[in-house]
Amino acid sequence: MEATVAERGQITLPKAVRDALGLTKGSVLKVELEGSRIVLRKSVDDAISRVRGKFALDADSPTGGAGE
């Protein structure tokens, strides 16, 4: 796969890559250099923030649903 650098230094990631990693508008990527390679990594913080608040805790449980 290829991506072309635009005038302002931006690239468009191929749809197959975005879909495979679940990247959407606003997704955060870490950019690293490894020798002459550019490595993009999906931010763990971004993945955690997307699920935060999506799971209900069992308020009746003494542990709040943890450890079950």
Predicted model as a PDB file, atoms N, CA, C, CB and O in Angstrom, pLDDT in the B-factor column:
MODEL        1                                                                  
ATOM      1  N   MET A   1       0.843  -1.175   0.000  1.00 88.00           N  
ATOM      2  CA  MET A   1       0.000   0.000   0.000  1.00 88.00           C  
ATOM      3  C   MET A   1       0.886   1.235   0.000  1.00 88.00           C  
ATOM      4  CB  MET A   1      -0.958  -0.001   1.213  1.00 88.00           C  
ATOM      5  O   MET A   1       2.010   1.219   0.502  1.00 88.00           O  
ATOM      6  N   GLU A   2       0.360   2.289  -0.566  1.00 90.00           N  
ATOM      7  CA  GLU A   2       1.096   3.547  -0.604  1.00 90.00           C  
ATOM      8  C   GLU A   2       0.226   4.693  -0.124  1.00 90.00           C  
ATOM      9  CB  GLU A   2       1.609   3.829  -2.015  1.00 90.00           C  
ATOM     10  O   GLU A   2      -1.001   4.636  -0.209  1.00 90.00           O  
ATOM     11  N   ALA A   3       0.869   5.730   0.378  1.00 90.00           N  
ATOM     12  CA  ALA A   3       0.202   6.974   0.733  1.00 90.00           C  
ATOM     13  C   ALA A   3       1.093   8.107   0.242  1.00 90.00           C  
ATOM     14  CB  ALA A   3      -0.069   7.074   2.288  1.00 90.00           C  
ATOM     15  O   ALA A   3       2.317   8.017   0.330  1.00 90.00           O  
ATOM     16  N   THR A   4       0.492   9.159  -0.269  1.00 93.00           N  
ATOM     17  CA  THR A   4       1.247  10.296  -0.790  1.00 93.00           C  
ATOM     18  C   THR A   4       1.185  11.442   0.215  1.00 93.00           C  
ATOM     19  CB  THR A   4       0.696  10.745  -2.174  1.00 93.00           C  
ATOM     20  O   THR A   4       0.132  11.732   0.782  1.00 93.00           O  
ATOM     21  N   VAL A   5       2.330  12.087   0.423  1.00 94.00           N  
ATOM     22  CA  VAL A   5       2.386  13.236   1.327  1.00 94.00           C  
ATOM     23  C   VAL A   5       1.831  14.449   0.587  1.00 94.00           C  
ATOM     24  CB  VAL A   5       3.851  13.500   1.829  1.00 94.00           C  
ATOM     25  O   VAL A   5       2.299  14.793  -0.498  1.00 94.00           O  
ATOM     26  N   ALA A   6       0.827  15.094   1.184  1.00 96.00           N  
ATOM     27  CA  ALA A   6       0.187  16.269   0.589  1.00 96.00           C  
ATOM     28  C   ALA A   6       1.003  17.521   0.911  1.00 96.00           C  
ATOM     29  CB  ALA A   6      -1.271  16.421   1.103  1.00 96.00           C  
ATOM     30  O   ALA A   6       2.002  17.465   1.628  1.00 96.00           O  
ATOM     31  N   GLU A   7       0.564  18.622   0.378  1.00 95.00           N  
ATOM     32  CA  GLU A   7       1.264  19.898   0.504  1.00 95.00           C  
ATOM     33  C   GLU A   7       1.567  20.284   1.951  1.00 95.00           C  
ATOM     34  CB  GLU A   7       0.450  20.983  -0.140  1.00 95.00           C  
ATOM     35  O   GLU A   7       2.644  20.806   2.238  1.00 95.00           O  
ATOM     36  N   ARG A   8       0.645  20.037   2.844  1.00 96.00           N  
ATOM     37  CA  ARG A   8       0.832  20.413   4.252  1.00 96.00           C  
ATOM     38  C   ARG A   8       1.426  19.286   5.089  1.00 96.00           C  
ATOM     39  CB  ARG A   8      -0.489  20.839   4.852  1.00 96.00           C  
ATOM     40  O   ARG A   8       1.378  19.350   6.317  1.00 96.00           O  
ATOM     41  N   GLY A   9       1.982  18.261   4.458  1.00 95.00           N  
ATOM     42  CA  GLY A   9       2.623  17.163   5.179  1.00 95.00           C  
ATOM     43  C   GLY A   9       1.656  16.091   5.641  1.00 95.00           C  
ATOM     44  O   GLY A   9       2.035  15.212   6.415  1.00 95.00           O  
ATOM     45  N   GLN A  10       0.418  16.147   5.184  1.00 94.00           N  
ATOM     46  CA  GLN A  10      -0.580  15.167   5.596  1.00 94.00           C  
ATOM     47  C   GLN A  10      -0.580  13.964   4.665  1.00 94.00           C  
ATOM     48  CB  GLN A  10      -1.967  15.802   5.634  1.00 94.00           C  
ATOM     49  O   GLN A  10      -0.243  14.070   3.486  1.00 94.00           O  
ATOM     50  N   ILE A  11      -0.969  12.810   5.223  1.00 93.00           N  
ATOM     51  CA  ILE A  11      -1.173  11.617   4.404  1.00 93.00           C  
ATOM     52  C   ILE A  11      -2.571  11.077   4.703  1.00 93.00           C  
ATOM     53  CB  ILE A  11      -0.068  10.527   4.684  1.00 93.00           C  
ATOM     54  O   ILE A  11      -3.137  11.341   5.764  1.00 93.00           O  
ATOM     55  N   THR A  12      -3.111  10.326   3.763  1.00 93.00           N  
ATOM     56  CA  THR A  12      -4.381   9.635   3.978  1.00 93.00           C  
ATOM     57  C   THR A  12      -4.071   8.158   4.106  1.00 93.00           C  
ATOM     58  CB  THR A  12      -5.403   9.908   2.814  1.00 93.00           C  
ATOM     59  O   THR A  12      -3.494   7.552   3.204  1.00 93.00           O  
ATOM     60  N   LEU A  13      -4.459   7.584   5.231  1.00 93.00           N  
ATOM     61  CA  LEU A  13      -4.248   6.152   5.431  1.00 93.00           C  
ATOM     62  C   LEU A  13      -5.259   5.391   4.579  1.00 93.00           C  
ATOM     63  CB  LEU A  13      -4.382   5.765   6.943  1.00 93.00           C  
ATOM     64  O   LEU A  13      -6.429   5.768   4.520  1.00 93.00           O  
ATOM     65  N   PRO A  14      -4.819   4.327   3.922  1.00 94.00           N  
ATOM     66  CA  PRO A  14      -5.754   3.534   3.124  1.00 94.00           C  
ATOM     67  C   PRO A  14      -6.920   3.032   3.983  1.00 94.00           C  
ATOM     68  CB  PRO A  14      -5.024   2.344   2.471  1.00 94.00           C  
ATOM     69  O   PRO A  14      -6.746   2.714   5.160  1.00 94.00           O  
ATOM     70  N   LYS A  15      -8.099   2.966   3.382  1.00 94.00           N  
ATOM     71  CA  LYS A  15      -9.307   2.540   4.093  1.00 94.00           C  
ATOM     72  C   LYS A  15      -9.124   1.177   4.751  1.00 94.00           C  
ATOM     73  CB  LYS A  15     -10.494   2.495   3.136  1.00 94.00           C  
ATOM     74  O   LYS A  15      -9.603   0.962   5.864  1.00 94.00           O  
ATOM     75  N   ALA A  16      -8.444   0.261   4.086  1.00 94.00           N  
ATOM     76  CA  ALA A  16      -8.232  -1.072   4.655  1.00 94.00           C  
ATOM     77  C   ALA A  16      -7.469  -0.984   5.976  1.00 94.00           C  
ATOM     78  CB  ALA A  16      -7.469  -1.968   3.660  1.00 94.00           C  
ATOM     79  O   ALA A  16      -7.752  -1.743   6.903  1.00 94.00           O  
ATOM     80  N   VAL A  17      -6.514  -0.075   6.071  1.00 91.00           N  
ATOM     81  CA  VAL A  17      -5.741   0.109   7.305  1.00 91.00           C  
ATOM     82  C   VAL A  17      -6.627   0.722   8.385  1.00 91.00           C  
ATOM     83  CB  VAL A  17      -4.498   1.006   7.050  1.00 91.00           C  
ATOM     84  O   VAL A  17      -6.638   0.253   9.523  1.00 91.00           O  
ATOM     85  N   ARG A  18      -7.370   1.774   8.026  1.00 91.00           N  
ATOM     86  CA  ARG A  18      -8.269   2.421   8.995  1.00 91.00           C  
ATOM     87  C   ARG A  18      -9.288   1.430   9.540  1.00 91.00           C  
ATOM     88  CB  ARG A  18      -8.993   3.616   8.348  1.00 91.00           C  
ATOM     89  O   ARG A  18      -9.541   1.384  10.744  1.00 91.00           O  
ATOM     90  N   ASP A  19      -9.869   0.642   8.648  1.00 92.00           N  
ATOM     91  CA  ASP A  19     -10.873  -0.343   9.067  1.00 92.00           C  
ATOM     92  C   ASP A  19     -10.265  -1.426   9.962  1.00 92.00           C  
ATOM     93  CB  ASP A  19     -11.523  -0.989   7.839  1.00 92.00           C  
ATOM     94  O   ASP A  19     -10.866  -1.813  10.964  1.00 92.00           O  
ATOM     95  N   ALA A  20      -9.085  -1.909   9.603  1.00 90.00           N  
ATOM     96  CA  ALA A  20      -8.447  -2.983  10.361  1.00 90.00           C  
ATOM     97  C   ALA A  20      -8.113  -2.546  11.786  1.00 90.00           C  
ATOM     98  CB  ALA A  20      -7.179  -3.447   9.650  1.00 90.00           C  
ATOM     99  O   ALA A  20      -8.161  -3.353  12.715  1.00 90.00           O  
ATOM    100  N   LEU A  21      -7.776  -1.263  11.954  1.00 87.00           N  
ATOM    101  CA  LEU A  21      -7.409  -0.761  13.282  1.00 87.00           C  
ATOM    102  C   LEU A  21      -8.543  -0.043  13.989  1.00 87.00           C  
ATOM    103  CB  LEU A  21      -6.239   0.165  13.168  1.00 87.00           C  
ATOM    104  O   LEU A  21      -8.384   0.404  15.125  1.00 87.00           O  
ATOM    105  N   GLY A  22      -9.685   0.070  13.327  1.00 86.00           N  
ATOM    106  CA  GLY A  22     -10.818   0.766  13.930  1.00 86.00           C  
ATOM    107  C   GLY A  22     -10.573   2.256  14.086  1.00 86.00           C  
ATOM    108  O   GLY A  22     -11.057   2.869  15.038  1.00 86.00           O  
ATOM    109  N   LEU A  23      -9.821   2.849  13.153  1.00 89.00           N  
ATOM    110  CA  LEU A  23      -9.513   4.275  13.224  1.00 89.00           C  
ATOM    111  C   LEU A  23     -10.678   5.083  12.661  1.00 89.00           C  
ATOM    112  CB  LEU A  23      -8.207   4.596  12.455  1.00 89.00           C  
ATOM    113  O   LEU A  23     -11.202   4.779  11.589  1.00 89.00           O  
ATOM    114  N   THR A  24     -11.070   6.104  13.392  1.00 89.00           N  
ATOM    115  CA  THR A  24     -12.120   7.012  12.944  1.00 89.00           C  
ATOM    116  C   THR A  24     -11.619   8.442  13.122  1.00 89.00           C  
ATOM    117  CB  THR A  24     -13.455   6.776  13.734  1.00 89.00           C  
ATOM    118  O   THR A  24     -10.525   8.663  13.642  1.00 89.00           O  
ATOM    119  N   LYS A  25     -12.414   9.399  12.692  1.00 90.00           N  
ATOM    120  CA  LYS A  25     -12.033  10.801  12.838  1.00 90.00           C  
ATOM    121  C   LYS A  25     -11.706  11.086  14.302  1.00 90.00           C  
ATOM    122  CB  LYS A  25     -13.165  11.741  12.332  1.00 90.00           C  
ATOM    123  O   LYS A  25     -12.501  10.778  15.191  1.00 90.00           O  
ATOM    124  N   GLY A  26     -10.557  11.665  14.547  1.00 87.00           N  
ATOM    125  CA  GLY A  26     -10.139  11.993  15.906  1.00 87.00           C  
ATOM    126  C   GLY A  26      -9.297  10.923  16.586  1.00 87.00           C  
ATOM    127  O   GLY A  26      -8.798  11.147  17.689  1.00 87.00           O  
ATOM    128  N   SER A  27      -9.126   9.761  15.951  1.00 88.00           N  
ATOM    129  CA  SER A  27      -8.265   8.721  16.532  1.00 88.00           C  
ATOM    130  C   SER A  27      -6.850   9.270  16.688  1.00 88.00           C  
ATOM    131  CB  SER A  27      -8.260   7.432  15.644  1.00 88.00           C  
ATOM    132  O   SER A  27      -6.367  10.016  15.837  1.00 88.00           O  
ATOM    133  N   VAL A  28      -6.200   8.898  17.770  1.00 87.00           N  
ATOM    134  CA  VAL A  28      -4.847   9.370  18.045  1.00 87.00           C  
ATOM    135  C   VAL A  28      -3.846   8.281  17.683  1.00 87.00           C  
ATOM    136  CB  VAL A  28      -4.695   9.782  19.530  1.00 87.00           C  
ATOM    137  O   VAL A  28      -3.992   7.127  18.086  1.00 87.00           O  
ATOM    138  N   LEU A  29      -2.829   8.663  16.917  1.00 90.00           N  
ATOM    139  CA  LEU A  29      -1.754   7.749  16.542  1.00 90.00           C  
ATOM    140  C   LEU A  29      -0.445   8.273  17.101  1.00 90.00           C  
ATOM    141  CB  LEU A  29      -1.669   7.583  15.000  1.00 90.00           C  
ATOM    142  O   LEU A  29      -0.206   9.481  17.110  1.00 90.00           O  
ATOM    143  N   LYS A  30       0.395   7.377  17.562  1.00 91.00           N  
ATOM    144  CA  LYS A  30       1.754   7.731  17.985  1.00 91.00           C  
ATOM    145  C   LYS A  30       2.642   7.609  16.751  1.00 91.00           C  
ATOM    146  CB  LYS A  30       2.270   6.802  19.172  1.00 91.00           C  
ATOM    147  O   LYS A  30       2.539   6.629  16.013  1.00 91.00           O  
ATOM    148  N   VAL A  31       3.512   8.590  16.518  1.00 93.00           N  
ATOM    149  CA  VAL A  31       4.417   8.589  15.373  1.00 93.00           C  
ATOM    150  C   VAL A  31       5.830   8.393  15.890  1.00 93.00           C  
ATOM    151  CB  VAL A  31       4.298   9.910  14.545  1.00 93.00           C  
ATOM    152  O   VAL A  31       6.303   9.150  16.738  1.00 93.00           O  
ATOM    153  N   GLU A  32       6.506   7.363  15.369  1.00 94.00           N  
ATOM    154  CA  GLU A  32       7.865   7.057  15.803  1.00 94.00           C  
ATOM    155  C   GLU A  32       8.753   6.856  14.582  1.00 94.00           C  
ATOM    156  CB  GLU A  32       7.887   5.802  16.710  1.00 94.00           C  
ATOM    157  O   GLU A  32       8.287   6.433  13.524  1.00 94.00           O  
ATOM    158  N   LEU A  33      10.024   7.159  14.738  1.00 96.00           N  
ATOM    159  CA  LEU A  33      11.020   6.888  13.708  1.00 96.00           C  
ATOM    160  C   LEU A  33      11.852   5.696  14.135  1.00 96.00           C  
ATOM    161  CB  LEU A  33      11.920   8.126  13.452  1.00 96.00           C  
ATOM    162  O   LEU A  33      12.363   5.659  15.255  1.00 96.00           O  
ATOM    163  N   GLU A  34      11.990   4.728  13.255  1.00 96.00           N  
ATOM    164  CA  GLU A  34      12.865   3.573  13.482  1.00 96.00           C  
ATOM    165  C   GLU A  34      13.799   3.495  12.293  1.00 96.00           C  
ATOM    166  CB  GLU A  34      12.045   2.228  13.665  1.00 96.00           C  
ATOM    167  O   GLU A  34      13.476   2.901  11.264  1.00 96.00           O  
ATOM    168  N   GLY A  35      14.969   4.108  12.450  1.00 96.00           N  
ATOM    169  CA  GLY A  35      15.902   4.197  11.319  1.00 96.00           C  
ATOM    170  C   GLY A  35      15.282   5.080  10.248  1.00 96.00           C  
ATOM    171  O   GLY A  35      14.975   6.246  10.496  1.00 96.00           O  
ATOM    172  N   SER A  36      15.098   4.522   9.057  1.00 96.00           N  
ATOM    173  CA  SER A  36      14.508   5.293   7.963  1.00 96.00           C  
ATOM    174  C   SER A  36      13.009   5.001   7.807  1.00 96.00           C  
ATOM    175  CB  SER A  36      15.239   4.988   6.651  1.00 96.00           C  
ATOM    176  O   SER A  36      12.410   5.364   6.795  1.00 96.00           O  
ATOM    177  N   ARG A  37      12.407   4.349   8.803  1.00 95.00           N  
ATOM    178  CA  ARG A  37      10.981   3.998   8.748  1.00 95.00           C  
ATOM    179  C   ARG A  37      10.161   4.909   9.656  1.00 95.00           C  
ATOM    180  CB  ARG A  37      10.770   2.526   9.150  1.00 95.00           C  
ATOM    181  O   ARG A  37      10.612   5.323  10.723  1.00 95.00           O  
ATOM    182  N   ILE A  38       8.963   5.204   9.210  1.00 94.00           N  
ATOM    183  CA  ILE A  38       7.981   5.903  10.037  1.00 94.00           C  
ATOM    184  C   ILE A  38       7.021   4.840  10.547  1.00 94.00           C  
ATOM    185  CB  ILE A  38       7.222   7.045   9.232  1.00 94.00           C  
ATOM    186  O   ILE A  38       6.447   4.086   9.762  1.00 94.00           O  
ATOM    187  N   VAL A  39       6.847   4.781  11.860  1.00 93.00           N  
ATOM    188  CA  VAL A  39       5.955   3.789  12.452  1.00 93.00           C  
ATOM    189  C   VAL A  39       4.797   4.533  13.116  1.00 93.00           C  
ATOM    190  CB  VAL A  39       6.714   2.878  13.485  1.00 93.00           C  
ATOM    191  O   VAL A  39       5.009   5.422  13.940  1.00 93.00           O  
ATOM    192  N   LEU A  40       3.579   4.161  12.750  1.00 91.00           N  
ATOM    193  CA  LEU A  40       2.379   4.726  13.365  1.00 91.00           C  
ATOM    194  C   LEU A  40       1.783   3.658  14.271  1.00 91.00           C  
ATOM    195  CB  LEU A  40       1.340   5.204  12.282  1.00 91.00           C  
ATOM    196  O   LEU A  40       1.563   2.525  13.843  1.00 91.00           O  
ATOM    197  N   ARG A  41       1.525   4.016  15.510  1.00 89.00           N  
ATOM    198  CA  ARG A  41       0.926   3.081  16.461  1.00 89.00           C  
ATOM    199  C   ARG A  41      -0.356   3.691  17.001  1.00 89.00           C  
ATOM    200  CB  ARG A  41       1.911   2.742  17.621  1.00 89.00           C  
ATOM    201  O   ARG A  41      -0.412   4.882  17.307  1.00 89.00           O  
ATOM    202  N   LYS A  42      -1.384   2.861  17.115  1.00 85.00           N  
ATOM    203  CA  LYS A  42      -2.636   3.308  17.697  1.00 85.00           C  
ATOM    204  C   LYS A  42      -2.388   3.582  19.172  1.00 85.00           C  
ATOM    205  CB  LYS A  42      -3.773   2.253  17.495  1.00 85.00           C  
ATOM    206  O   LYS A  42      -1.819   2.746  19.874  1.00 85.00           O  
ATOM    207  N   SER A  43      -2.806   4.735  19.638  1.00 79.00           N  
ATOM    208  CA  SER A  43      -2.595   5.123  21.023  1.00 79.00           C  
ATOM    209  C   SER A  43      -3.456   4.278  21.953  1.00 79.00           C  
ATOM    210  CB  SER A  43      -2.902   6.611  21.215  1.00 79.00           C  
ATOM    211  O   SER A  43      -4.666   4.173  21.756  1.00 79.00           O  
ATOM    212  N   VAL A  44      -2.845   3.682  22.953  1.00 74.00           N  
ATOM    213  CA  VAL A  44      -3.586   2.891  23.939  1.00 74.00           C  
ATOM    214  C   VAL A  44      -4.531   3.806  24.706  1.00 74.00           C  
ATOM    215  CB  VAL A  44      -2.618   2.158  24.914  1.00 74.00           C  
ATOM    216  O   VAL A  44      -5.659   3.414  25.006  1.00 74.00           O  
ATOM    217  N   ASP A  45      -4.088   5.017  25.028  1.00 69.00           N  
ATOM    218  CA  ASP A  45      -4.936   5.977  25.736  1.00 69.00           C  
ATOM    219  C   ASP A  45      -6.200   6.254  24.940  1.00 69.00           C  
ATOM    220  CB  ASP A  45      -4.175   7.287  26.000  1.00 69.00           C  
ATOM    221  O   ASP A  45      -7.282   6.375  25.515  1.00 69.00           O  
ATOM    222  N   ASP A  46      -6.074   6.358  23.606  1.00 59.00           N  
ATOM    223  CA  ASP A  46      -7.223   6.623  22.745  1.00 59.00           C  
ATOM    224  C   ASP A  46      -8.201   5.456  22.800  1.00 59.00           C  
ATOM    225  CB  ASP A  46      -6.771   6.877  21.295  1.00 59.00           C  
ATOM    226  O   ASP A  46      -9.411   5.667  22.874  1.00 59.00           O  
ATOM    227  N   ALA A  47      -7.692   4.237  22.765  1.00 56.00           N  
ATOM    228  CA  ALA A  47      -8.558   3.052  22.801  1.00 56.00           C  
ATOM    229  C   ALA A  47      -9.295   2.970  24.140  1.00 56.00           C  
ATOM    230  CB  ALA A  47      -7.728   1.763  22.566  1.00 56.00           C  
ATOM    231  O   ALA A  47     -10.475   2.623  24.178  1.00 56.00           O  
ATOM    232  N   ILE A  48      -8.610   3.284  25.225  1.00 61.00           N  
ATOM    233  CA  ILE A  48      -9.228   3.240  26.552  1.00 61.00           C  
ATOM    234  C   ILE A  48     -10.303   4.317  26.672  1.00 61.00           C  
ATOM    235  CB  ILE A  48      -8.162   3.422  27.656  1.00 61.00           C  
ATOM    236  O   ILE A  48     -11.372   4.071  27.232  1.00 61.00           O  
ATOM    237  N   SER A  49     -10.022   5.513  26.147  1.00 60.00           N  
ATOM    238  CA  SER A  49     -10.997   6.598  26.268  1.00 60.00           C  
ATOM    239  C   SER A  49     -12.264   6.303  25.474  1.00 60.00           C  
ATOM    240  CB  SER A  49     -10.385   7.914  25.797  1.00 60.00           C  
ATOM    241  O   SER A  49     -13.336   6.795  25.824  1.00 60.00           O  
ATOM    242  N   ARG A  50     -12.159   5.508  24.412  1.00 61.00           N  
ATOM    243  CA  ARG A  50     -13.332   5.190  23.607  1.00 61.00           C  
ATOM    244  C   ARG A  50     -14.281   4.236  24.319  1.00 61.00           C  
ATOM    245  CB  ARG A  50     -12.905   4.593  22.289  1.00 61.00           C  
ATOM    246  O   ARG A  50     -15.478   4.242  24.032  1.00 61.00           O  
ATOM    247  N   VAL A  51     -13.778   3.413  25.246  1.00 65.00           N  
ATOM    248  CA  VAL A  51     -14.657   2.474  25.949  1.00 65.00           C  
ATOM    249  C   VAL A  51     -15.038   2.969  27.342  1.00 65.00           C  
ATOM    250  CB  VAL A  51     -13.986   1.116  26.058  1.00 65.00           C  
ATOM    251  O   VAL A  51     -15.916   2.394  27.986  1.00 65.00           O  
ATOM    252  N   ARG A  52     -14.392   4.015  27.801  1.00 63.00           N  
ATOM    253  CA  ARG A  52     -14.680   4.545  29.131  1.00 63.00           C  
ATOM    254  C   ARG A  52     -16.161   4.936  29.213  1.00 63.00           C  
ATOM    255  CB  ARG A  52     -13.765   5.769  29.450  1.00 63.00           C  
ATOM    256  O   ARG A  52     -16.668   5.662  28.358  1.00 63.00           O  
ATOM    257  N   GLY A  53     -16.833   4.453  30.236  1.00 65.00           N  
ATOM    258  CA  GLY A  53     -18.228   4.790  30.448  1.00 65.00           C  
ATOM    259  C   GLY A  53     -19.208   3.915  29.677  1.00 65.00           C  
ATOM    260  O   GLY A  53     -20.418   4.122  29.771  1.00 65.00           O  
ATOM    261  N   LYS A  54     -18.714   2.943  28.919  1.00 69.00           N  
ATOM    262  CA  LYS A  54     -19.598   2.093  28.137  1.00 69.00           C  
ATOM    263  C   LYS A  54     -20.020   0.832  28.885  1.00 69.00           C  
ATOM    264  CB  LYS A  54     -18.928   1.715  26.849  1.00 69.00           C  
ATOM    265  O   LYS A  54     -20.887   0.096  28.412  1.00 69.00           O  
ATOM    266  N   PHE A  55     -19.423   0.575  30.037  1.00 68.00           N  
ATOM    267  CA  PHE A  55     -19.744  -0.616  30.793  1.00 68.00           C  
ATOM    268  C   PHE A  55     -20.352  -0.213  32.133  1.00 68.00           C  
ATOM    269  CB  PHE A  55     -18.490  -1.494  30.996  1.00 68.00           C  
ATOM    270  O   PHE A  55     -19.788   0.601  32.863  1.00 68.00           O  
ATOM    271  N   ALA A  56     -21.502  -0.789  32.442  1.00 68.00           N  
ATOM    272  CA  ALA A  56     -22.171  -0.495  33.709  1.00 68.00           C  
ATOM    273  C   ALA A  56     -21.627  -1.411  34.792  1.00 68.00           C  
ATOM    274  CB  ALA A  56     -23.707  -0.655  33.580  1.00 68.00           C  
ATOM    275  O   ALA A  56     -21.369  -2.590  34.550  1.00 68.00           O  
ATOM    276  N   LEU A  57     -21.459  -0.868  35.969  1.00 66.00           N  
ATOM    277  CA  LEU A  57     -21.049  -1.673  37.114  1.00 66.00           C  
ATOM    278  C   LEU A  57     -22.294  -2.098  37.864  1.00 66.00           C  
ATOM    279  CB  LEU A  57     -20.076  -0.890  38.045  1.00 66.00           C  
ATOM    280  O   LEU A  57     -23.285  -1.370  37.909  1.00 66.00           O  
ATOM    281  N   ASP A  58     -22.237  -3.264  38.442  1.00 69.00           N  
ATOM    282  CA  ASP A  58     -23.342  -3.778  39.241  1.00 69.00           C  
ATOM    283  C   ASP A  58     -23.279  -3.118  40.612  1.00 69.00           C  
ATOM    284  CB  ASP A  58     -23.286  -5.341  39.359  1.00 69.00           C  
ATOM    285  O   ASP A  58     -22.442  -3.482  41.438  1.00 69.00           O  
ATOM    286  N   ALA A  59     -24.159  -2.148  40.859  1.00 65.00           N  
ATOM    287  CA  ALA A  59     -24.126  -1.388  42.104  1.00 65.00           C  
ATOM    288  C   ALA A  59     -24.487  -2.242  43.312  1.00 65.00           C  
ATOM    289  CB  ALA A  59     -25.066  -0.210  42.015  1.00 65.00           C  
ATOM    290  O   ALA A  59     -24.118  -1.894  44.433  1.00 65.00           O  
ATOM    291  N   ASP A  60     -25.204  -3.359  43.113  1.00 65.00           N  
ATOM    292  CA  ASP A  60     -25.601  -4.221  44.231  1.00 65.00           C  
ATOM    293  C   ASP A  60     -24.460  -5.105  44.709  1.00 65.00           C  
ATOM    294  CB  ASP A  60     -26.780  -5.086  43.831  1.00 65.00           C  
ATOM    295  O   ASP A  60     -24.503  -5.621  45.825  1.00 65.00           O  
ATOM    296  N   SER A  61     -23.446  -5.285  43.881  1.00 58.00           N  
ATOM    297  CA  SER A  61     -22.325  -6.147  44.227  1.00 58.00           C  
ATOM    298  C   SER A  61     -21.388  -5.416  45.170  1.00 58.00           C  
ATOM    299  CB  SER A  61     -21.573  -6.604  42.966  1.00 58.00           C  
ATOM    300  O   SER A  61     -21.118  -4.233  44.962  1.00 58.00           O  
ATOM    301  N   PRO A  62     -20.877  -6.092  46.216  1.00 62.00           N  
ATOM    302  CA  PRO A  62     -19.951  -5.428  47.137  1.00 62.00           C  
ATOM    303  C   PRO A  62     -18.661  -4.982  46.445  1.00 62.00           C  
ATOM    304  CB  PRO A  62     -19.616  -6.356  48.292  1.00 62.00           C  
ATOM    305  O   PRO A  62     -17.998  -4.059  46.919  1.00 62.00           O  
ATOM    306  N   THR A  63     -18.303  -5.615  45.349  1.00 60.00           N  
ATOM    307  CA  THR A  63     -17.081  -5.232  44.621  1.00 60.00           C  
ATOM    308  C   THR A  63     -17.403  -4.354  43.433  1.00 60.00           C  
ATOM    309  CB  THR A  63     -16.321  -6.472  44.153  1.00 60.00           C  
ATOM    310  O   THR A  63     -16.501  -4.007  42.671  1.00 60.00           O  
ATOM    311  N   GLY A  64     -18.661  -3.983  43.248  1.00 55.00           N  
ATOM    312  CA  GLY A  64     -19.026  -3.133  42.126  1.00 55.00           C  
ATOM    313  C   GLY A  64     -18.930  -3.853  40.808  1.00 55.00           C  
ATOM    314  O   GLY A  64     -18.805  -3.214  39.763  1.00 55.00           O  
ATOM    315  N   GLY A  65     -18.986  -5.176  40.831  1.00 54.00           N  
ATOM    316  CA  GLY A  65     -18.903  -5.942  39.596  1.00 54.00           C  
ATOM    317  C   GLY A  65     -17.504  -6.416  39.273  1.00 54.00           C  
ATOM    318  O   GLY A  65     -17.317  -7.201  38.343  1.00 54.00           O  
ATOM    319  N   ALA A  66     -16.510  -5.954  40.028  1.00 57.00           N  
ATOM    320  CA  ALA A  66     -15.125  -6.362  39.757  1.00 57.00           C  
ATOM    321  C   ALA A  66     -14.839  -7.716  40.377  1.00 57.00           C  
ATOM    322  CB  ALA A  66     -14.130  -5.316  40.293  1.00 57.00           C  
ATOM    323  O   ALA A  66     -15.369  -8.048  41.438  1.00 57.00           O  
ATOM    324  N   GLY A  67     -14.014  -8.484  39.722  1.00 57.00           N  
ATOM    325  CA  GLY A  67     -13.568  -9.749  40.258  1.00 57.00           C  
ATOM    326  C   GLY A  67     -14.563 -10.872  40.130  1.00 57.00           C  
ATOM    327  O   GLY A  67     -14.391 -11.917  40.757  1.00 57.00           O  
ATOM    328  N   GLU A  68     -15.581 -10.694  39.350  1.00 53.00           N  
ATOM    329  CA  GLU A  68     -16.570 -11.755  39.193  1.00 53.00           C  
ATOM    330  C   GLU A  68     -16.308 -12.530  37.936  1.00 53.00           C  
ATOM    331  CB  GLU A  68     -17.980 -11.191  39.175  1.00 53.00           C  
ATOM    332  O   GLU A  68     -17.039 -13.472  37.628  1.00 53.00           O  
TER     333      GLU A  68                                                      
ENDMDL                                                                          
END                                                                             
